[in-house]
Amino acid sequence: MADLLVNIDVDDLEKAIAFYTAGLGLRVSRRLGPDIVELHGASAPVYLTAQPAGTLPAPGSAAPRDYRRHWTPVHLDFVVPELEPAVERARAAGAALEGEVREFAWGRYAVLADPFGHGFCVLQFKGRGYLDFDPHG
């Protein structure tokens, strides 16, 4: 099995540090240079990487980096013990709540966007969350 590292491109590193620490409770572990910060406090390390808007993420990429709200099928889910306080902390730090809190058999979640256009969810599990969920009954 491979280790998972989460990398988030941002156009303003200091603003991103402020958001991910105050809004989502992560903490700066170390700086890996002027443009990369490692955050801990999630089940995998999160790296914030300063990348200017308009630059290409890889040679030959069809679309340059754009920090307006965008959609991607890959996103982060932050599992918290209580949903509403976590959502309010994220919003106070600059996140945008997108829609109403939704409820399912396994728990509840809210969809938000960080100040850099990246979507993420905040989840509150019931019991053991997905582990307790039986889709067949």
Residue, then its C-alpha position, 0 to 999 in steps of 0.5 A: m500500500a502507498d502513503l497518501l499525500v494531499n497537495i493543494d495548489v493555491d495562489d496566496l500561501e499565507k492566505a491558505i495557511a490562515f484558512y486551513t489552520a483557522g478554518l479546518g483546524l490543521r497546523v503548520s508542521r514545517r515549511l519546505g521552502p518559500d512556496i510549500v508548507e506541510l500541514h498536519g492534523a488530518s489523517a494524511p499530510v496536506y501540502l499547500t503549494a503556491q502556484p500562480a494563476g494562469t500557469l500550467p499544472a503540467p506540460g501540455s495541460a489543456a487548462p491553466r490553473d484558475y482559482r475561481r470556483h471550479w469542479t473536480p471529481v476528486h475532493l477532500d472530506f473532513v470528518v468532524p465530531e460536530l458538523e455545525p461548529a466545523v462549518e461555521r469555523a470554515r465559513a468564518a475563515g473564508a469558505a463558502l457554504e454551497g447548499e443545505v446540510r444533507e442527511f443520510a443513513w451514515g451521517r450528515y455533510a455540508v459542501l463548501a468551497d475554500p477561498f481558492g475555488h477548491g470544493f470540499c465536504v465536512l462530514q459528521f458520521k453516525g456511529r462508525g459512519y460508512l462502516d455501519f452502513d448497509p446499503h442492502g438493509 
